[in-house]
Amino acid sequence: MTKLTSIEAEFATTERAEAYDAWLRSEIEASLADPRPSIPHDHVMAELCAIIAAKKSSQA
């Protein structure tokens, strides 16, 4: 059996690590090819903070 790198060691086998790598690369390629405009990080974080705050206040 091939010695796994620290990243691959998270997976049971080298084959699973390679399958994950292929999947991740296809997801990244699809994201980069997406023609929709990007959403600024600050905007996304503001929306998430509002969602979290609303959830916390509804549980109080």
Residue, then its C-alpha position, 0 to 999 in steps of 0.5 A: m500500500t502506498k504511504l498517504t500524505s497528511i491530506e490523503a490520510e483523511f481518506a480510507t484509501t488513495e483511491r478515495a482521496e483521488a476521487y475526492d480530488a477529482w470531484l473538488r476540481s470539477e466543482i471549482e471549474a464549474s464555479l469559475a465558469d459560472p457567468r453569474p456575478s460574484i457576491p462580495h464577502d462582506h454582503v454574504m457575512a452580513e446576511l449570515c450574521a442577520i440569520i444567526a441573530a434572528k435564530k438566537s433571538s427566536q430561541a431566547 
